[in-house]
Amino acid sequence: MAPTVVLKVGMSCQGCVGAVNRVLGKMEGLHGVESFDIDIKEQKVTVKGNVEPEAVFQTVSKTGKKTSFWPVEAEVEPKAEAEPKAEAVTATKTEAETKTEAKVDVESKLAEAETKPSQV
């Protein structure tokens, strides 16, 4: 079985896919790449062959797309264990949510201050 390199590549359109396809196509045959698959939905690029992971990473990075190695735990981790983590993420407030709550709090205090008579 040929070694496999899996990358996470920021692709938002078919033009992005075409750029990644072009650079990997140049590696096919000459540089040990036997086959590759590009999944825009998962932003996942899988390369099979007798290749150096760093060489594949560098080649795909030349497209200008944000590129990183696919997290190993995401491939190995069973779904039953992944579900509680998803709940923990949804329970955490985003920075935008925190700012919105702070803005609402400040606005309500301003409105309250405007309705109270001044005690000067």
trRosetta pair geometry for C-beta under 8 A, 3 or more apart (Angstrom, degrees):
i j d omega theta_ij theta_ji phi_ij phi_ji
2 34 5.3 -112 -97 17 174 144
2 48 4.7 92 94 173 125 91
2 49 5.2 -13 180 -91 138 22
2 50 6.4 -96 -144 -46 96 61
3 48 7.4 166 86 -150 40 57
3 49 7.2 -37 61 81 76 29
3 50 6.7 89 27 -107 104 40
3 51 6.9 -142 81 45 111 67
4 46 6.3 -14 -169 -169 109 93
4 47 7.0 149 -158 79 57 48
4 48 5.2 -23 -101 -98 79 75
5 46 7.5 156 81 -157 49 45
5 47 4.6 -13 59 61 97 103
5 48 8.0 -171 22 -75 67 31
5 51 6.2 -75 -10 87 132 119
5 53 4.7 166 -115 -116 119 76
5 56 4.6 123 100 58 160 159
5 57 7.6 -120 177 -45 134 78
5 69 7.9 -85 -170 -128 84 90
6 44 6.6 -15 -168 -167 97 98
6 45 7.2 157 -156 82 48 51
6 46 5.2 -10 -105 -105 81 74
6 47 7.7 -171 -76 23 36 68
6 69 7.2 79 85 -169 66 67
6 70 3.8 -43 120 21 104 137
6 75 7.1 110 61 -68 164 140
7 44 7.3 149 80 -157 49 50
7 45 4.6 -13 61 60 99 102
7 46 8.0 -169 24 -74 67 33
7 47 7.5 26 0 -2 105 107
7 56 7.0 -152 -38 129 129 109
7 57 6.5 163 -100 -102 128 71
7 60 5.8 131 106 64 170 166
7 67 5.7 -10 180 -163 127 94
7 68 6.9 151 -161 79 77 32
7 69 6.1 -65 -110 -113 64 38
7 70 6.0 -140 -106 -32 8 86
8 43 5.7 43 -165 118 74 100
8 44 6.4 -30 -104 -98 58 61
8 45 7.9 -177 -85 19 11 81
8 67 7.3 152 81 -153 55 44
8 68 5.0 -13 57 65 101 86
8 69 7.3 32 12 109 86 14
8 70 5.1 126 -39 -92 85 65
8 71 7.6 17 -30 -10 134 74
9 16 7.8 167 136 162 107 112
9 20 6.0 90 140 -98 163 144
9 38 8.0 -48 56 -140 136 93
9 43 5.8 -154 68 178 52 79
9 44 7.5 139 24 -108 82 11
9 45 5.0 33 -1 -12 128 120
9 60 6.0 -96 -97 169 131 130
9 63 7.9 36 -162 61 126 138
9 65 5.1 45 -176 123 94 132
9 66 7.2 152 -157 82 45 55
9 67 5.1 -2 -107 -104 79 79
10 16 7.6 -96 116 -159 58 146
10 43 6.2 6 -102 -154 31 131
10 65 5.0 -169 64 -176 78 88
10 66 3.7 45 0 47 131 98
10 67 7.4 -110 11 -58 80 47
11 16 3.7 167 -144 121 80 132
11 17 5.6 82 -172 -62 142 67
11 20 6.7 -59 -84 -13 131 137
11 38 7.6 60 -18 -179 172 109
11 40 5.0 -101 105 -128 124 81
11 43 5.6 172 32 -124 84 78
11 65 6.1 2 -73 -144 69 146
12 16 5.8 103 36 -15 55 148
13 16 5.3 112 55 3 62 98
13 17 7.4 -119 110 1 42 89
13 40 8.0 -23 164 -151 2 140
14 17 5.2 -48 -148 37 44 116
14 18 6.2 51 149 -25 68 101
14 40 7.6 -52 -87 -76 52 159
15 18 5.5 -50 -149 33 32 116
15 19 6.6 36 151 -22 63 101
16 19 5.8 -51 -152 30 32 111
16 20 6.7 26 153 -12 64 105
16 40 7.3 116 82 -121 111 108
16 63 7.6 96 -156 153 66 133
16 65 5.9 99 -156 -93 104 132
17 20 6.0 -59 -152 40 32 107
17 21 6.0 35 150 -22 67 111
17 38 5.4 133 -148 134 91 141
17 40 5.4 -55 -72 -71 120 116
18 21 5.4 -54 -142 39 30 116
18 22 6.2 36 156 -26 65 104
19 22 5.8 -51 -150 29 28 114
19 23 6.8 17 158 -10 62 104
19 63 4.3 117 140 -148 118 118
19 64 7.7 -52 162 39 156 90
19 65 6.9 148 91 -28 131 119
20 23 6.3 -59 -149 39 31 102
20 24 6.2 20 158 -9 67 112
20 38 5.6 136 99 -116 129 137
20 45 6.0 -124 178 -98 140 140
20 60 6.0 22 -133 -138 92 93
20 63 5.7 -38 -75 -57 62 167
20 65 6.7 -33 -66 21 104 152
21 24 6.2 -64 -143 45 25 103
21 25 5.9 35 156 -30 64 111
21 38 6.1 -83 -70 -11 86 154
22 25 5.7 -54 -147 30 24 116
22 26 7.0 26 154 -20 59 101
23 26 5.8 -50 -158 28 35 112
23 27 7.1 30 146 -15 63 104
23 59 5.2 164 156 162 117 92
23 60 6.3 160 92 -96 137 43
23 62 6.0 155 -122 69 149 111
23 63 5.8 -118 -10 -59 142 101
24 27 5.4 -55 -154 36 43 111
24 28 6.6 60 146 -41 68 93
24 33 6.4 -177 -174 -165 82 166
24 36 4.8 -67 165 46 145 167
24 38 7.8 -179 25 -58 151 113
24 45 7.5 -161 -61 -172 147 126
24 47 6.5 -141 -139 -102 124 116
24 56 7.9 33 -111 -146 94 89
24 59 7.0 115 -83 124 57 128
24 60 7.1 19 -61 -82 96 89
25 28 5.5 -35 -153 7 37 120
26 30 7.5 -41 161 42 57 129
26 31 7.9 38 121 4 67 126
26 59 7.8 -159 72 -161 107 127
27 30 6.8 -121 -161 64 31 89
27 31 4.2 -64 -157 54 76 129
27 32 7.6 -39 167 53 93 63
27 33 4.4 76 119 -7 98 137
27 47 7.9 -3 96 -150 141 136
27 51 7.3 44 165 -114 128 134
27 55 7.9 142 -131 136 133 106
27 56 7.2 105 -180 -107 172 72
27 59 5.9 33 -57 -169 134 170
28 31 7.7 3 -15 43 11 85
28 33 4.6 -78 -97 89 49 112
28 34 7.7 85 -143 -132 79 4
28 35 7.8 48 -124 -94 109 29
28 36 7.3 -113 -80 1 104 109
29 33 7.1 -31 -1 64 37 78
31 51 6.5 53 134 -112 90 100
31 55 6.9 -151 175 143 128 137
32 49 4.7 145 143 144 71 113
32 50 4.0 -103 -159 79 118 74
32 51 4.5 168 97 -72 117 69
33 36 6.2 -17 -174 -39 121 110
33 47 5.9 -60 -129 -168 104 107
33 48 7.5 95 -160 74 63 45
33 49 4.4 179 -131 22 26 160
33 51 5.7 33 -74 -61 67 135
33 56 7.7 121 -86 -100 111 106
34 48 5.1 -56 62 107 104 88
34 49 3.8 166 -2 -88 79 93
34 50 7.6 76 -33 2 103 69
35 47 7.8 177 95 -152 45 47
35 48 5.0 4 59 53 83 109
35 49 7.0 155 22 -48 50 99
36 45 6.7 2 -177 -177 110 88
36 46 6.5 168 -155 89 61 54
36 47 4.5 -11 -106 -106 102 69
36 48 6.9 -171 -79 19 50 68
37 45 7.3 171 85 -153 53 45
37 46 4.6 2 51 54 97 103
38 44 7.9 166 -155 90 38 52
38 45 5.4 -4 -109 -110 70 82
39 42 4.5 12 118 40 123 101
39 43 7.3 -51 97 6 78 13
39 44 4.5 1 57 59 112 91
39 45 7.5 -161 27 -73 70 39
39 46 7.7 37 -3 -4 106 99
40 43 6.8 19 -165 -81 35 50
44 70 6.4 45 -132 -95 95 131
45 60 6.4 161 78 -119 163 150
47 51 6.3 -39 132 49 121 154
47 56 5.1 -168 58 -140 159 145
51 55 6.1 -128 -178 70 91 116
51 56 5.4 71 143 -49 136 111
52 55 4.1 81 70 2 101 109
52 56 7.1 -176 86 -8 54 81
53 56 5.8 -58 -152 37 34 109
53 57 6.2 37 152 -21 68 108
53 69 7.1 29 175 -107 124 120
54 57 5.4 -51 -145 37 34 117
54 58 6.2 34 156 -19 67 105
55 58 5.9 -52 -144 37 29 110
55 59 6.3 31 155 -20 62 108
56 59 5.8 -57 -148 36 29 112
56 60 6.3 22 158 -12 66 108
57 60 6.3 -62 -148 40 25 103
57 61 6.1 29 154 -24 63 112
57 67 6.3 155 -159 136 72 126
57 69 6.8 -39 -95 -66 125 84
58 61 5.5 -55 -145 35 29 117
58 62 6.9 43 153 -34 60 96
59 62 5.9 -46 -164 13 33 116
60 63 6.1 -35 -177 7 49 114
60 65 7.1 -60 161 62 85 109
60 67 5.0 142 110 -119 108 151
61 64 8.0 78 169 -56 48 18
61 65 7.6 -128 -127 62 35 66
61 67 4.7 -121 -84 42 73 139
63 67 7.8 103 47 -47 102 126
70 74 6.6 -107 167 61 89 124
70 75 6.7 72 129 -43 120 115
71 74 4.3 84 81 -5 102 110
71 75 7.6 178 96 -8 60 82
72 75 6.0 -62 -162 34 40 107
72 76 6.2 12 155 -3 75 116
73 76 6.0 -69 -137 49 34 99
73 77 5.1 41 169 -37 74 116
74 77 6.3 -39 -120 25 20 113
77 81 5.7 -112 -174 77 96 118
77 82 5.5 107 130 -64 121 100
78 81 5.3 85 68 12 83 100
78 82 7.2 -151 100 -11 42 93
79 82 5.3 -60 -145 35 39 115
79 83 6.7 51 160 -36 70 94
80 83 6.5 -43 -159 11 28 113
81 84 7.1 -52 -169 28 42 101
81 85 7.5 36 144 -12 66 110
82 85 5.7 -63 -162 39 45 114
82 86 6.5 48 147 -27 75 103
83 86 5.6 -53 -152 28 36 113
83 87 6.9 36 154 -18 66 100
84 87 5.6 -51 -154 33 40 113
84 88 6.5 42 149 -21 68 103
85 88 5.5 -52 -151 34 37 114
85 89 6.5 39 151 -22 66 102
86 89 5.7 -52 -152 32 34 112
86 90 6.7 28 153 -15 65 105
87 90 5.9 -58 -150 38 33 107
87 91 6.4 33 152 -22 66 108
88 91 5.7 -56 -149 34 32 112
88 92 6.8 34 152 -24 63 103
89 92 5.9 -55 -156 27 34 112
93 97 4.4 -127 -166 85 93 126
93 98 5.1 109 130 -56 128 88
93 101 7.8 -34 -159 -3 149 137
94 97 4.7 99 52 4 77 101
94 98 7.1 -142 94 -4 42 87
95 98 5.7 -56 -151 37 33 112
95 99 6.4 32 153 -18 66 106
96 99 5.8 -55 -147 37 31 110
96 100 6.3 34 153 -22 65 106
97 100 5.6 -53 -147 34 31 113
97 101 6.5 31 154 -18 64 105
98 101 5.9 -54 -150 36 30 110
98 102 6.4 30 152 -18 64 107
99 102 5.6 -55 -147 37 32 112
99 103 6.2 35 153 -23 66 106
100 103 5.7 -54 -148 34 30 112
100 104 6.4 30 154 -18 64 105
101 104 5.8 -53 -148 36 31 111
101 105 6.3 34 152 -21 64 106
102 105 5.6 -54 -149 35 32 114
102 106 6.4 30 153 -18 65 105
103 106 5.9 -54 -148 37 30 109
103 107 6.2 29 154 -18 65 108
104 107 5.7 -56 -145 39 30 111
104 108 6.3 29 156 -20 65 105
105 108 6.0 -55 -148 34 27 108
105 109 6.6 24 154 -16 62 107
106 109 5.8 -58 -151 38 31 110
106 110 6.4 33 152 -21 66 106
107 110 5.6 -52 -147 35 33 113
107 111 6.4 33 154 -19 65 105
108 111 5.7 -52 -148 37 32 112
108 112 6.3 36 151 -21 64 107
109 112 5.5 -52 -146 37 33 114
109 113 6.3 35 154 -22 65 105
110 113 5.7 -54 -147 35 30 112
110 114 6.5 31 154 -21 64 105
111 114 5.8 -54 -149 33 31 112
111 115 6.7 23 155 -15 63 108
112 115 6.1 -63 -152 37 30 106
112 116 6.6 24 155 -18 66 109
113 116 6.1 -58 -146 34 31 107
